[in-house]
């Protein structure tokens, strides 16, 4: 039986599914992945920005690697957007698409958007030039608090603790830093 491929939200990780999995029937097979630059996954090389199609491509690679002729997708937030795009690009290869909390496109002023793109490109160049070993570090509790502070409108502290299991890495000095690629903050 092919598993349901579980895709997390932007700057989250496969830990997104930790509280849902125990509630599902045991015969449902799941494969939860970390998108590139998230959780335990590798970051893109320096100079390469992240784009939504990169994540669609990651799904396609997974399907091809496992030889799946059809795939079922469960996406949360940005993972739902990636699932929707995959389903639109490869409808003949999708059995099911389940979207949870999909991000909706917001109408925008084209001139404002152009300025925002320029700003994002400059931010990307700034973050891209940082030394990857110079990430801020925290105690584990501080890291969870920091994550919760940035997501308190939609994520409980408990949810932030779950995400921090895969979303942080322990340093030699006993402190923790976030494992996600900081360049994800830009786009």
Contact map, one row per residue, 1 for C-alpha under 8 A:
1110000000000000000000000000100000000000000000000000000000000000000000000000000000000000000000000000000000000000000000000000000000000000000000000000000000000000000000000000000000000000000
1111000000000000000000000000100000000000000000000000000000000000000100100000000000000000000000000000000000000000000000000000000000000000000000000000000000000000000000000000000000000000000
1111100000000000000000000001111000000000000000000000000000000000000000010000000000000000000000000000000000000000000000000000000000000000000000000000000000000000000000000000000000000000000
0111110000000000000000000001111000000000000000000000000000000000000000111100000000000000000000000000000000000000000000000000000000000000000000000000000000000000000000000000000000000000000
0011111000000000000000000000011110000000000000000000000000000000000000111100000000000000000000000000000000000000000000000000000000000000000000000000000000000000000000000000000000000000000
0001111100000100100000000000011110000000000000000000000000000000000000001110001000000000000000000000000000000000000000000000000000000000000000000000000000000000000000000000000000000000000
0000111110000100000000000000000111100000000000000000000000000000000000001111001101100000000000000000000000000000000000000000000000000000000000000000000000000000000000000000000000000000000
0000011111011101100000000000000011100000000000000000000000000000000000000011111100000000000000000000000000000000000000000000000000000000000000000000000000000000000000000000000000000000000
0000001111111001000000000000000000000000000000000000000000000000000000000011111100000000000000000000000000000000000000000000000000000000000000000000000000000000000000000000000000000000000
0000000111110000000000000000000000000000000000000000000000000000000000000000111000000000000000000000000000000000000000000000000000000000000000000000000000000000000000000000000000000000000
0000000011111000000000000000000000000100000000000000000000000000000000000000000000000000000000000000000000000000000000000000000000000000000000000000000000000000000000000000000000010001100
0000000111111111000000000000000000000110000000000000000000000000000000000000000000000000000000000000000000000000000000000000000000000000000000000000000000000000001000100000000000000000000
0000000110111111000000000000000011100110000000000000000000000000000000000000000000000000000000000000000000000000000000000000000000000000000000000000000000000000001001100000000000000000000
0000011100011111110000000000000111000010000000000000000000000000000000000000000000000000000000000000000000000000000000000000000000000000000000000000000000000000001001000000000000000000000
0000000000011111110000000000000000000000000000000000000000000000000000000000000000000000000000000000000000000000000000000000000000000000000000000000000000000000011011000000000000000000000
0000000110011111111000000000000000000000000000000000000000000000000000000000000000000000000000000000000000000000000000000000000000000000000000000000000000000010011000000000000000000000000
0000010100000111111110000000000100000000000000000000000000000000000000000000000000000000000000000000000000000000000000000000000000000000000000000000000000000000000000000000000000000000000
0000000000000111111111000000000000000000000000000000000000000000000000000000000000000000000000000000000000000000000000000000000000000000000000000000000000000000010000000000000000000000000
0000000000000001111111100000000000000000000000000000000000000000000000000000000000000000000000000000000000000000000000000000000000000000000000000000000000000000000000000000000000000000000
0000000000000000111111110000000000000000000000000000000000000000000000000000000000000000000000000000000000000000000000000000000000000000000000000000000000000000000000000000000000000000000
0000000000000000111111110000000000000000000000000000000000000000000000000000000000000000000000000000000000000000000000000000000000000000000000000000000000000000000000000000000000000000000
0000000000000000011111111000000000000000000000000000000000000000000000000000000000000000000000000000000000000000000000000000000000000000000000000000000000000000000000000000000000000000000
0000000000000000001111111000000000000000000000000000000000000000000000000000000000000000000000000000000000000000000000000000000000000000000000000000000000000000000000000000000000000000000
0000000000000000000111111101000000000000000000000000000000000000000000000000000000000000000000000000000000000000000000000000000000000000000000000000000000000000000000000000000000000000000
0000000000000000000001111111000000000000000000000000000000000000000000000000000000000000000000000000000000000000000000000000000000000000000000000000000000000000000000000000000000000000000
0000000000000000000000011111100000000000000000000000000000000000000000000000000000000000000000000000000000000000000000000000000000000000000000000000000000000000000000000000000000000000000
0000000000000000000000001111100000000000000000000000000000000000000000000000000000000000000000000000000000000000000000000000000000000000000000000000000000000000000000000000000000000000000
0011000000000000000000011111110000000000000000000000000000000000000000000000000000000000000000000000000000000000000000000000000000000000000000000000000000000000000000000000000000000000000
1111000000000000000000000111111000000000000000000000000000000000000000000000000000000000000000000000000000000000000000000000000000000000000000000000000000000000000000000000000000000000000
0011110000000000000000000001111100000000000000000000000000000000000000000000000000000000000000000000000000000000000000000000000000000000000000000000000000000000000000000000000000000000000
0011110000000000000000000000111110000000000000000000000000000000000000000000000000000000000000000000000000000000000000000000000000000000000000000000000000000000000000000000000000000000000
0000111000000100100000000000011111000000000000000000000000000000000000000000000000000000000000000000000000000000000000000000000000000000000000000000000000000000000000000000000000000000000
0000111100001100000000000000001111100000000000000000000000000000000000000000000000000000000000000000000000000000000000000000000000000000000000000000000000000000000000000000000000000000000
0000001100001100000000000000000111111111100000000000000000000000000000000000000000000000000000000000000000000000000000000000000000000000000000000000000000000000000000000000000000000000000
0000001100001000000000000000000011111110100000000000001001000000000000000000000000000000000000000000000000000000000000000000000000000000000000000000000000000000000000000000000000000000000
0000000000000000000000000000000001111100111100000000001001000000000000000000000000000000000000000000000000000000000000000000000000000000000000000000000000000000000000000000000000000000000
0000000000000000000000000000000001111111111100000000000000000000000000000000000000000000000000000000000000000000000000000000000000000000000000000000000000000000000000000000000000011001000
0000000000111000000000000000000001111111111000000000000000000000000000000000000000000000000000000000000000000000000000000000000000000000000000000000000000000000000000100000000000111000000
0000000000011100000000000000000001101111100000000000000000000000000000000000000000000000000000000000000000000000000000000000000000000000000000000000000000000000000001110000000000110000000
0000000000000000000000000000000001001111110000000000000000000000000000000000000000000000000000000000000000000000000000000000000000000000000000000000000000000000000001100000000000100000000
0000000000000000000000000000000001111111111000000000000000000000000000000000000000000000000000000000000000000000000000000000000000000000000000000000000000000000000000000000000000000000000
0000000000000000000000000000000000011101111100000000000000000000000000000000000000000000000000000000000000000000000000000000000000000000000000000000000000000000000000000000000000000000000
0000000000000000000000000000000000011100111110000000000000000000000000000000000000000000000000000000000000000000000000000000000000000000000000000000000000000000000000000000000000011000000
0000000000000000000000000000000000011000011111011100000000000000000000000000000000000000000000000000000000000000000000000000000000000000000000000000000000000000000000000000000000000000000
0000000000000000000000000000000000000000001111110000000000000000000000000000000000000000000000000000000000000000000000000000000000000000000000000000000000000000000000000000000000000000000
0000000000000000000000000000000000000000000111110000000000000000000000000000000000000000000000000000000000000000000000000000000100000000000000000000000000000000000000000000000000000000000
0000000000000000000000000000000000000000000011111000000000000000000000000000000000000000000000000000000000000000000000000000100100000000000000000000000000000000000000000000000000000000000
0000000000000000000000000000000000000000000111111100000000000000000000000000000000000000000000000000000000000000000000000000000000000000000000000000000000000000000000000000000000000000000
0000000000000000000000000000000000000000000100111110000000000000000000000000000000000000000000000000000000000000000000000001000000000000000000000000000000000000000000000000000000000010000
0000000000000000000000000000000000000000000100011111010000000000000000000000000000000000000000000000000000000000000000000000000000000000000000000000000000000000000000000000000000000011001
0000000000000000000000000000000000000000000000001111111000000000000000000000000000000000000000000000000000000000000000000000000000000000000000000000000000000000000000000000000000000000001
0000000000000000000000000000000000000000000000000111111100000000000000000000000001000000000000000000000000000000000000000000000000000000000000000000000000000000000000000000000000000000000
0000000000000000000000000000000000000000000000000011111110000000000000000000000001000000000000000000000000000000000000000000000000000000000000000000000000000000000000000000000000000000000
0000000000000000000000000000000000000000000000000111111111000000000000000000000000000000000000000000000000000000000000000000000000000000000000000000000000000000000000000000000000000000000
0000000000000000000000000000000000110000000000000011111111100000000000000000000001000000000000000000000000000000000000000000000000000000000000000000000000000000000000000000000000000000000
0000000000000000000000000000000000000000000000000001111111110000000000000000000001101100000000000000000000000000000000000000000000000000000000000000000000000000000000000000000000000000000
0000000000000000000000000000000000000000000000000000111111111000000000000000000000000000000000000000000000000000000000000000000000000000000000000000000000000000000000000000000000000000000
0000000000000000000000000000000000110000000000000000011111111100000000000000000000000000000000000000000000000000000000000000000000000000000000000000000000000000000000000000000000000000000
0000000000000000000000000000000000000000000000000000001111111110000000000000000000000100000000000000000000000000000000000000000000000000000000000000000000000000000000000000000000000000000
0000000000000000000000000000000000000000000000000000000111111111000000000000000000000100000000000000000000000000000000000000000000000000000000000000000000000000000000000000000000000000000
0000000000000000000000000000000000000000000000000000000011111111100000000000000000000000000000000000000000000000000000000000000000000000000000000000000000000000000000000000000000000000000
0000000000000000000000000000000000000000000000000000000001111111110000000000000000000000000000000000000000000000000000000000000000000000000000000000000000000000000000000000000000000000000
0000000000000000000000000000000000000000000000000000000000111111111111100000000000000000000000000000000000000000000000000000000000000000000000000000000000000000000000000000000000000000000
0000000000000000000000000000000000000000000000000000000000011111111100000000000000000000000000000000000000000000000000000000000000000000000000000000000000000000000000000000000000000000000
0000000000000000000000000000000000000000000000000000000000001111111100000000000000000000000000000000000000000000000000000000000000000000000000000000000000000000000000000000000000000000000
0000000000000000000000000000000000000000000000000000000000000111111100000000000000000000000000000000000000000000000000000000000000000000000000000000000000000000000000000000000000000000000
0000000000000000000000000000000000000000000000000000000000000011111110000000000000000000000000000000000000000000000000000000000000000000000000000000000000000000000000000000000000000000000
0100000000000000000000000000000000000000000000000000000000000011111111100000000000000000000000000000000000000000000000000000000000000000000000000000000000000000000000000000000000000000000
0000000000000000000000000000000000000000000000000000000000000010001111100000000000000000000010000000000000000000000000000000000000000000000000000000000000000000000000000000000000000000000
0000000000000000000000000000000000000000000000000000000000000010000111110000000000000000000111100000000000000000000000000000000000000000000000000000000000000000000000000000000000000000000
0101100000000000000000000000000000000000000000000000000000000010000111111000000000000000000011110000000000000000000000000000000000000000000000000000000000000000000000000000000000000000000
0011100000000000000000000000000000000000000000000000000000000000000001111100000000000000000001111000000000000000000000000000000000000000000000000000000000000000000000000000000000000000000
0001111000000000000000000000000000000000000000000000000000000000000000111110000000100000000001011100000000000000000000000000000000000000000000000000000000000000000000000000000000000000000
0001111000000000000000000000000000000000000000000000000000000000000000011111001100100000000000001111000000000000000000000000000000000000000000000000000000000000000000000000000000000000000
0000011110000000000000000000000000000000000000000000000000000000000000001111111111100000000000001111010000000000000000000000000000000000000000000000000000000000000000000000000000000000000
0000001110000000000000000000000000000000000000000000000000000000000000000111111100000000000000000011110000000000000000000000000000000000000000000000000000000000000000000000000000000000000
0000000111000000000000000000000000000000000000000000000000000000000000000011111110000000000000000011111000000000000000000000000000000000000000000000000000000000000000000000000000000000000
0000000111000000000000000000000000000000000000000000000000000000000000000011111111000000000000000000011000000000000000000000000000000000000000000000000000000000000000000000000000000000000
0000011111000000000000000000000000000000000000000000000000000000000000000111111111100000000000000000010000000000000000000000000000000000000000000000000000000000000000000000000000000000000
0000001110000000000000000000000000000000000000000000000000000000000000000111111111110000000000000111111000000000000000000000000000000000000000000000000000000000000000000000000000000000000
0000000000000000000000000000000000000000000000000000000000000000000000000010111111111000000000000010011000000000000000000000000000000000000000000000000000000000000000000000000000000000000
0000001000000000000000000000000000000000000000000001101100000000000000000010011111111100000000000000000000000000000000000000000000000000000000000000000000000000000000000000000000000000000
0000001000000000000000000000000000000000000000000000000100000000000000001110001111111110000000001010000000000000000000000000000000000000000000000000000000000000000000000000000000000000000
0000000000000000000000000000000000000000000000000000000000000000000000000000000111111111000000001010000000000000000000000000000000000000000000000000000000000000000000000000000000000000000
0000000000000000000000000000000000000000000000000000000100000000000000000000000011111111100000000000000000000000000000000000000000000000000000000000000000000000000000000000000000000000000
0000000000000000000000000000000000000000000000000000000100110000000000000000000001111111111000000000000000000000000000000000000000000000000000000000000000000000000000000000000000000000000
0000000000000000000000000000000000000000000000000000000000000000000000000000000000111111111011001000000000000000000000000000000000000000000000000000000000000000000000000000000000000000000
0000000000000000000000000000000000000000000000000000000000000000000000000000000000011111111000000000000000000000000000000000000000000000000000000000000000000000000000000000000000000000000
0000000000000000000000000000000000000000000000000000000000000000000000000000000000001111111000000000000000000000000000000000000000000000000000000000000000000000000000000000000000000000000
0000000000000000000000000000000000000000000000000000000000000000000000000000000000000111111111000000000000000000000000000000000000000000000000000000000000000000000000000000000000000000000
0000000000000000000000000000000000000000000000000000000000000000000000000000000000000111111111000000000000000000000000000000000000000000000000000000000000000000000000000000000000000000000
0000000000000000000000000000000000000000000000000000000000000000000001000000000000000000011111000000000000000000000000000000000000000000000000000000000000000000000000000000000000000000000
0000000000000000000000000000000000000000000000000000000000000000000011100000000000000010011111100000000000000000000000000000000000000000000000000000000000000000000000000000000000000000000
0000000000000000000000000000000000000000000000000000000000000000000001111000000000000010011111111000000000000000000000000000000000000000000000000000000000000000000000000000000000000000000
0000000000000000000000000000000000000000000000000000000000000000000001110000000000000000000011111000000000000000000000000000000000000000000000000000000000000000000000000000000000000000000
0000000000000000000000000000000000000000000000000000000000000000000000111000000000000000000001111100000000000000000000000000000000000000000000000000000000000000000000000000000000000000000
0000000000000000000000000000000000000000000000000000000000000000000000011110000000110010000001111110000000000000000000000000000000000000000000000000000000000000000000000000000000000000000
0000000000000000000000000000000000000000000000000000000000000000000000001110000100000000000000011111000000000000000000000000000000000000000000000000000000000000000000000000000000000000000
0000000000000000000000000000000000000000000000000000000000000000000000000111100110110000000000001111110000000000000000000000000000000000000000000000000000000000000000000000000000000000000
0000000000000000000000000000000000000000000000000000000000000000000000000111100100000000000000000111110000000000000000000000000000000000000000000000000000000000000000000000000000000000000
0000000000000000000000000000000000000000000000000000000000000000000000000001100100000000000000000011111000000000000000000000000000000000000000000000000000000000000000000000000000000000000
0000000000000000000000000000000000000000000000000000000000000000000000000011111110000000000000000011111100000000000000000000000000000000000000000000000000000000000000000000000000000000000
0000000000000000000000000000000000000000000000000000000000000000000000000000110110000000000000000000111110000000000000000000000000000000000000000000000000000000000000000000000000000000000
0000000000000000000000000000000000000000000000000000000000000000000000000000000000000000000000000000011111000000000000000000000000000000000000000000000000000000000000000000000000000000000
0000000000000000000000000000000000000000000000000000000000000000000000000000000000000000000000000000001111100000000000000000000000000000000000000000000000000000000000000000000000000000000
0000000000000000000000000000000000000000000000000000000000000000000000000000000000000000000000000000000111110000000000000000000000000000000000000000000000000000000000000000000000000000000
0000000000000000000000000000000000000000000000000000000000000000000000000000000000000000000000000000000011111000000000000000000000000000000000000000000000000000000000000000000000000000000
0000000000000000000000000000000000000000000000000000000000000000000000000000000000000000000000000000000001111101100000000000000000000000000000000000000000000000000000000000000000000000000
0000000000000000000000000000000000000000000000000000000000000000000000000000000000000000000000000000000000111111100000000000000000000000000000000000000000000000000000000000000000000000000
0000000000000000000000000000000000000000000000000000000000000000000000000000000000000000000000000000000000011111110000000000000000000000000000000000000000000000000000000000000000000000000
0000000000000000000000000000000000000000000000000000000000000000000000000000000000000000000000000000000000001111111000000000000000000000000000000000000000000000000000000000000000000000000
0000000000000000000000000000000000000000000000000000000000000000000000000000000000000000000000000000000000011111111100000000000000000000000000000000000000000000000000000000000000000000000
0000000000000000000000000000000000000000000000000000000000000000000000000000000000000000000000000000000000011111111110000000000000000000000000000000000000000000000000000000000000000000000
0000000000000000000000000000000000000000000000000000000000000000000000000000000000000000000000000000000000000111111111000000000000000000000000000000000000000000000000000000000000000000000
0000000000000000000000000000000000000000000000000000000000000000000000000000000000000000000000000000000000000011111111100000000000000000000000000000000000000000000000000000000000000000000
0000000000000000000000000000000000000000000000000000000000000000000000000000000000000000000000000000000000000001111111110000000000000000000000000000000000000000000000000000000000000000000
0000000000000000000000000000000000000000000000000000000000000000000000000000000000000000000000000000000000000000111111111000000000000000000000000000000000000000000000000000000000000000000
0000000000000000000000000000000000000000000000000000000000000000000000000000000000000000000000000000000000000000011111111100000000000000000000000000000000000000000000000000000000000000000
0000000000000000000000000000000000000000000000000000000000000000000000000000000000000000000000000000000000000000001111111110000000000000000000000000000000000000000000000000000000000000000
0000000000000000000000000000000000000000000000000000000000000000000000000000000000000000000000000000000000000000000111111111000000000000000000000000000000000000000000000000000000000000011
0000000000000000000000000000000000000000000000000000000000000000000000000000000000000000000000000000000000000000000011111111100000000000000000000000000000000000000000000000000000000000010
0000000000000000000000000000000000000000000000000000000000000000000000000000000000000000000000000000000000000000000001111111110000000000000000000000000000000000000000000000000000000000000
0000000000000000000000000000000000000000000000000000000000000000000000000000000000000000000000000000000000000000000000111111111000000000000000000000000000000000000000000000000000000000010
0000000000000000000000000000000000000000000000001000000000000000000000000000000000000000000000000000000000000000000000011111111100000000000000000000000000000000000000000000000000000010010
0000000000000000000000000000000000000000000000100000000000000000000000000000000000000000000000000000000000000000000000001111111110000000000000000000000000000000000000000000000000000000000
0000000000000000000000000000000000000000000000000000000000000000000000000000000000000000000000000000000000000000000000000111111111000000000000000000000000000000000000000000000000000000000
0000000000000000000000000000000000000000000000000000000000000000000000000000000000000000000000000000000000000000000000000011111111000000000000000000000000000000000000000000000000000110000
0000000000000000000000000000000000000000000001100000000000000000000000000000000000000000000000000000000000000000000000000001111111000000000000000000000000000000000000000000000000000010000
0000000000000000000000000000000000000000000000000000000000000000000000000000000000000000000000000000000000000000000000000000111111100000000000000000000000000000000000000000000000000000000
0000000000000000000000000000000000000000000000000000000000000000000000000000000000000000000000000000000000000000000000000000011111110100000000000000000000000000000000000000000000000000000
0000000000000000000000000000000000000000000000000000000000000000000000000000000000000000000000000000000000000000000000000000000011111110000000000000000000000000000000000000000000000000000
0000000000000000000000000000000000000000000000000000000000000000000000000000000000000000000000000000000000000000000000000000000001111110000000000000000000000000000000000000000000000000000
0000000000000000000000000000000000000000000000000000000000000000000000000000000000000000000000000000000000000000000000000000000000111110000000000000000000000000000000000000000000000000000
0000000000000000000000000000000000000000000000000000000000000000000000000000000000000000000000000000000000000000000000000000000001111111000000000000000000000000000000000000000000000000000
0000000000000000000000000000000000000000000000000000000000000000000000000000000000000000000000000000000000000000000000000000000000111111100000000000000000000000000000000000000011000000000
0000000000000000000000000000000000000000000000000000000000000000000000000000000000000000000000000000000000000000000000000000000000000111110000000000000000000000000000000000000010000000000
0000000000000000000000000000000000000000000000000000000000000000000000000000000000000000000000000000000000000000000000000000000000000011111000100000000000000000000000000000001111000000000
0000000000000000000000000000000000000000000000000000000000000000000000000000000000000000000000000000000000000000000000000000000000000001111111100000000000000000000000000000001110000000000
0000000000000000000000000000000000000000000000000000000000000000000000000000000000000000000000000000000000000000000000000000000000000000111111100000000000000000000000000000011100000000000
0000000000000000000000000000000000000000000000000000000000000000000000000000000000000000000000000000000000000000000000000000000000000000011111110000000000000000000000000000001100000000000
0000000000000000000000000000000000000000000000000000000000000000000000000000000000000000000000000000000000000000000000000000000000000000011111111000000000000000000000000000000000000000000
0000000000000000000000000000000000000000000000000000000000000000000000000000000000000000000000000000000000000000000000000000000000000000011111111100000000000000000000000000000000000000000
0000000000000000000000000000000000000000000000000000000000000000000000000000000000000000000000000000000000000000000000000000000000000000111111111110000000000000000100010000000111000000000
0000000000000000000000000000000000000000000000000000000000000000000000000000000000000000000000000000000000000000000000000000000000000000000111111111000000001001100100000000000000000000000
0000000000000000000000000000000000000000000000000000000000000000000000000000000000000000000000000000000000000000000000000000000000000000000011111111100000001000000000000000000000000000000
0000000000000000000000000000000000000000000000000000000000000000000000000000000000000000000000000000000000000000000000000000000000000000000001111111110000000000000000000000000000000000000
0000000000000000000000000000000000000000000000000000000000000000000000000000000000000000000000000000000000000000000000000000000000000000000000111111111000000001000100000000000000000000000
0000000000000000000000000000000000000000000000000000000000000000000000000000000000000000000000000000000000000000000000000000000000000000000000011111111100111001000000000000000000000000000
0000000000000000000000000000000000000000000000000000000000000000000000000000000000000000000000000000000000000000000000000000000000000000000000001111111100000000000000000000000000000000000
0000000000000000000000000000000000000000000000000000000000000000000000000000000000000000000000000000000000000000000000000000000000000000000000000111111100000000000000000000000000000000000
0000000000000000000000000000000000000000000000000000000000000000000000000000000000000000000000000000000000000000000000000000000000000000000000000011111111110000000000000000000000000000000
0000000000000000000000000000000000000000000000000000000000000000000000000000000000000000000000000000000000000000000000000000000000000000000000000001111111111000000000000000000000000000000
0000000000000000000000000000000000000000000000000000000000000000000000000000000000000000000000000000000000000000000000000000000000000000000000000000001111100000000000000000000000000000000
0000000000000000000000000000000000000000000000000000000000000000000000000000000000000000000000000000000000000000000000000000000000000000000000000000001111110000000000000000000000000000000
0000000000000000000000000000000000000000000000000000000000000000000000000000000000000000000000000000000000000000000000000000000000000000000000000001001111111011000000000000000000000000000
0000000000000000000000000000000000000000000000000000000000000000000000000000000000000000000000000000000000000000000000000000000000000000000000000001001101111111000000000000000000000000000
0000000000000000000000000000000000000000000000000000000000000000000000000000000000000000000000000000000000000000000000000000000000000000000000011001000100111111100000000000000000000000000
0000000000000000000000000000000000000000000000000000000000000000000000000000000000000000000000000000000000000000000000000000000000000000000000000000000000011111110000000000000000000000000
0000000000000001000000000000000000000000000000000000000000000000000000000000000000000000000000000000000000000000000000000000000000000000000000000000000000111111111000000000000000000000000
0000000000000000000000000000000000000000000000000000000000000000000000000000000000000000000000000000000000000000000000000000000000000000000000010011000000111111111100000000000000000000000
0000000000000000000000000000000000000000000000000000000000000000000000000000000000000000000000000000000000000000000000000000000000000000000000010000000000001111111110000000000000000000000
0000000000000011010000000000000000000000000000000000000000000000000000000000000000000000000000000000000000000000000000000000000000000000000000000000000000000111111111000000000000000000000
0000000000011111000000000000000000000000000000000000000000000000000000000000000000000000000000000000000000000000000000000000000000000000000000000000000000000011111111100000000000000000000
0000000000000000000000000000000000000000000000000000000000000000000000000000000000000000000000000000000000000000000000000000000000000000000000110010000000000001111111110000000001000000000
0000000000000010000000000000000000000000000000000000000000000000000000000000000000000000000000000000000000000000000000000000000000000000000000000000000000000000111111110000000000000000000
0000000000001110000000000000000000000011000000000000000000000000000000000000000000000000000000000000000000000000000000000000000000000000000000000000000000000000011111111000000000100000000
0000000000011000000000000000000000000111000000000000000000000000000000000000000000000000000000000000000000000000000000000000000000000000000000000000000000000000001111111000000001110000000
0000000000000000000000000000000000000010000000000000000000000000000000000000000000000000000000000000000000000000000000000000000000000000000000100000000000000000000111111100000111110000000
0000000000000000000000000000000000000000000000000000000000000000000000000000000000000000000000000000000000000000000000000000000000000000000000000000000000000000000001111110000111100000000
0000000000000000000000000000000000000000000000000000000000000000000000000000000000000000000000000000000000000000000000000000000000000000000000000000000000000000000000011111011110000000000
0000000000000000000000000000000000000000000000000000000000000000000000000000000000000000000000000000000000000000000000000000000000000000000000000000000000000000000000001111111110000000000
0000000000000000000000000000000000000000000000000000000000000000000000000000000000000000000000000000000000000000000000000000000000000000000000000000000000000000000000000111111000000000000
0000000000000000000000000000000000000000000000000000000000000000000000000000000000000000000000000000000000000000000000000000000000000000000000000000000000000000000000000011111000000000000
0000000000000000000000000000000000000000000000000000000000000000000000000000000000000000000000000000000000000000000000000000000000000000001000000000000000000000000000000111111100000000000
0000000000000000000000000000000000000000000000000000000000000000000000000000000000000000000000000000000000000000000000000000000000000000111100000000000000000000000000000111111110000000000
0000000000000000000000000000000000000000000000000000000000000000000000000000000000000000000000000000000000000000000000000000000000000000111100100000000000000000000000011110011111000000000
0000000000000000000000000000000000000000000000000000000000000000000000000000000000000000000000000000000000000000000000000000000000000011110000100000000000000000000000011110001111100000000
0000000000000000000000000000000000000000000000000000000000000000000000000000000000000000000000000000000000000000000000000000000000000010100000100000000000000000000100111000000111110000000
0000000000000000000000000000000000000111000000000000000000000000000000000000000000000000000000000000000000000000000000000000000000000000000000000000000000000000000001111000000011111000000
0000000000100000000000000000000000001110001000000000000000000000000000000000000000000000000000000000000000000000000000000000000000000000000000000000000000000000000000110000000001111101000
0000000000000000000000000000000000001100001000000000000000000000000000000000000000000000000000000000000000000000000000000000000000000000000000000000000000000000000000000000000000111111000
0000000000000000000000000000000000000000000000000000000000000000000000000000000000000000000000000000000000000000000000000000001000000000000000000000000000000000000000000000000000011111100
0000000000000000000000000000000000000000000000001100000000000000000000000000000000000000000000000000000000000000000000000001001100000000000000000000000000000000000000000000000000001111111
0000000000100000000000000000000000001000000000000100000000000000000000000000000000000000000000000000000000000000000000000000000000000000000000000000000000000000000000000000000000011111111
0000000000100000000000000000000000000000000000000000000000000000000000000000000000000000000000000000000000000000000000000000000000000000000000000000000000000000000000000000000000000111111
0000000000000000000000000000000000000000000000000000000000000000000000000000000000000000000000000000000000000000000000011011000000000000000000000000000000000000000000000000000000000011111
0000000000000000000000000000000000000000000000000110000000000000000000000000000000000000000000000000000000000000000000010000000000000000000000000000000000000000000000000000000000000011111
